[in-house]
Amino acid sequence: MMRMEGKYLLFPEQVPDNKHFHVLFQLDDGSTLVYQDVRKFGTMELLYPNQIEAYFQKKKLGPEPTKETFDLSEFTRKLKASKKIIKPYLLDQTLVVGLGNIYVDEALWAAKIHPERVSLSLTDSEIALLHDEIIRILQLGIAKGGTTIRTYHNAFGEDGNMQQFLQVYGKTGEPCPRCATPIEKIKVGGRGTHLCPACQKR
């Protein structure tokens, strides 16, 4: 897991010295994929292909956010059985993997769900919309190369472009794209959280 600051860099030939390069993968074409982590928050584990499913189960990790793997009925069942606040629950990786602070804010805004709602209070239609928006937003993030807010770059050193498509994250005080109410920033589960107070009612 890369956590907040980890990144991969690809070097076609020689790898420069850098005290923040922690893992190097020699590739078949002679290039080197390097894991860099300035803050040392990231972790890494080596698994054989036949160990992946058991690893996800042991770690209680949710499915990947794709149409093929992210099952709506299972997502609904877990939410309806939980008294957890929705935003921290989405961040803990047990419902679905891959959601960080930015994409949770975006998905909750898109589904018109207040980030402090209790999970079991969500209606079936809200859950279905949230499910679909998680898939859509993460696929868009991948297509746009990720979100560069401060330090993120892809393996080729390029910035992502998803920040140009964000609707609420980092937009405090700007008009909501849906209703023009100023976007607010609050703390939820210790994380800065962006929302529209008009669209996302408690």
C-alpha positions in Angstrom: 0.0 0.0 0.0 1.4 3.4 -1.0 -0.5 5.3 1.7 -0.2 9.1 1.3 3.1 9.8 -0.3 4.4 6.5 -1.8 4.9 6.4 -5.6 6.4 4.3 -8.3 9.1 5.6 -10.7 10.3 3.9 -13.9 13.9 4.2 -15.0 14.7 2.9 -18.5 18.4 2.7 -17.6 20.5 3.6 -14.5 18.7 4.4 -11.2 20.1 7.5 -9.5 21.0 7.3 -5.8 18.1 8.4 -3.5 17.7 7.6 0.2 13.9 7.4 -0.3 14.1 4.6 -2.9 13.1 1.6 -0.8 12.3 -1.2 -3.2 13.6 -1.8 -6.8 12.1 -4.2 -9.3 14.3 -5.3 -12.2 12.1 -5.7 -15.3 12.6 -8.0 -18.3 13.3 -5.1 -20.7 16.2 -3.9 -18.5 14.3 -1.0 -16.9 13.8 -0.7 -13.2 10.6 0.1 -11.3 11.3 1.9 -8.0 9.1 2.3 -5.0 9.8 5.7 -3.4 8.3 6.7 0.0 9.6 9.9 1.6 7.5 9.6 4.7 7.8 5.8 5.0 4.1 5.2 5.5 3.8 2.5 2.8 4.0 -1.2 3.2 4.6 -4.0 0.8 4.1 -7.8 0.8 5.2 -10.3 -1.8 2.4 -12.8 -2.8 2.2 -15.6 -5.3 -0.9 -15.5 -7.6 -2.6 -18.3 -5.7 -2.3 -16.4 -2.4 -4.1 -13.3 -3.4 -7.7 -14.3 -2.6 -6.7 -15.7 0.9 -4.7 -12.4 1.5 -7.7 -10.3 0.8 -9.9 -12.5 3.1 -7.3 -12.4 6.0 -6.9 -8.7 5.8 -10.7 -8.3 5.5 -10.2 -6.2 2.4 -13.2 -5.4 0.3 -13.4 -6.0 -3.5 -11.9 -4.0 -6.2 -14.2 -1.1 -7.4 -15.2 -2.6 -10.7 -18.5 -3.6 -12.2 -17.3 -7.2 -12.2 -16.1 -7.5 -8.6 -18.0 -4.8 -6.5 -21.3 -6.6 -5.7 -24.1 -4.2 -4.9 -26.1 -6.7 -2.8 -23.0 -7.4 -0.6 -22.3 -3.7 -0.3 -25.9 -3.1 0.7 -25.9 -5.9 3.2 -22.8 -4.6 5.0 -24.1 -1.0 5.1 -27.5 -2.0 6.4 -25.9 -3.9 9.2 -23.5 -1.2 10.4 -23.8 1.8 12.8 -20.5 3.2 11.5 -20.3 6.7 10.0 -20.3 6.3 6.2 -17.1 8.3 5.4 -14.7 6.5 7.8 -16.3 3.2 6.8 -15.6 3.8 3.1 -12.0 4.8 4.0 -11.2 1.6 6.0 -10.9 -0.6 2.9 -13.3 -3.3 4.1 -16.2 -2.3 2.0 -14.2 -1.7 -1.2 -10.5 -1.1 -1.7 -8.8 1.9 -3.3 -10.8 4.7 -1.8 -8.8 7.5 -0.3 -10.0 10.8 1.1 -10.3 12.6 -2.2 -12.4 9.9 -3.9 -14.7 9.4 -0.9 -15.5 13.1 -0.8 -16.3 13.0 -4.5 -18.4 9.8 -4.4 -20.4 11.0 -1.4 -21.1 14.4 -3.1 -22.1 12.6 -6.4 -24.5 10.4 -4.4 -25.8 13.4 -2.3 -24.9 11.6 0.9 -23.7 13.6 4.0 -20.4 12.1 5.1 -21.6 11.9 8.8 -24.6 9.7 8.0 -24.8 6.4 9.8 -24.4 3.6 7.3 -27.6 1.8 8.2 -29.6 5.0 7.6 -28.9 4.9 3.9 -31.8 3.9 1.6 -31.5 1.2 -1.0 -31.5 3.8 -3.8 -28.8 5.9 -2.0 -26.6 2.8 -1.7 -27.1 1.9 -5.3 -26.2 5.4 -6.5 -23.1 5.5 -4.1 -22.0 2.1 -5.5 -22.3 3.2 -9.1 -20.5 6.6 -8.3 -17.6 4.9 -6.6 -17.0 2.8 -9.7 -17.5 5.7 -12.1 -15.2 8.1 -10.1 -12.4 5.7 -9.6 -12.5 4.6 -13.3 -12.4 8.3 -14.2 -9.5 8.8 -11.8 -7.6 6.0 -13.5 -8.4 7.3 -17.0 -7.1 10.8 -16.0 -3.9 9.4 -14.5 -4.7 10.1 -10.8 -5.0 13.3 -8.8 -2.0 15.6 -8.4 -2.6 17.9 -5.5 0.9 18.3 -4.1 3.4 15.5 -4.8 1.7 12.7 -6.8 3.3 11.7 -10.2 2.9 8.5 -12.1 5.7 6.1 -12.8 6.9 8.2 -15.7 7.1 11.4 -13.6 3.9 12.9 -15.1 1.2 14.7 -13.1 -2.3 13.2 -13.0 -5.2 15.2 -14.4 -8.1 14.1 -12.2 -7.8 17.3 -10.1 -9.3 19.1 -13.1 -12.5 17.0 -12.7 -12.9 17.2 -8.9 -16.3 18.7 -7.9 -15.9 19.3 -4.1 -12.5 18.2 -2.9 -10.3 21.3 -2.3 -13.1 23.6 -3.3 -13.9 25.2 0.1 -16.0 28.4 -0.4 -16.5 27.7 -4.2 -20.0 27.2 -5.5 -21.3 23.7 -5.6 -21.5 22.6 -9.3 -25.0 21.3 -8.7 -26.7 24.0 -6.7 -24.2 26.9 -6.3 -24.2 26.7 -2.4 -20.6 27.3 -1.1 -18.7 24.1 -0.5 -17.8 23.6 3.2 -14.9 21.8 4.8 -15.4 19.9 8.1 -13.6 17.1 10.0 -15.0 13.6 9.9 -13.1 10.8 11.6 -10.1 13.1 11.8 -10.0 13.8 8.1 -10.7 17.0 6.2 -14.0 16.5 4.4 -15.5 18.6 1.6 -19.3 18.7 1.1 -22.2 20.7 -0.1 -24.5 21.4 2.9 -27.5 21.9 0.6 -27.1 18.8 -1.6 -25.8 16.5 1.2 -28.3 16.7 4.0 -27.9 14.9 7.2 
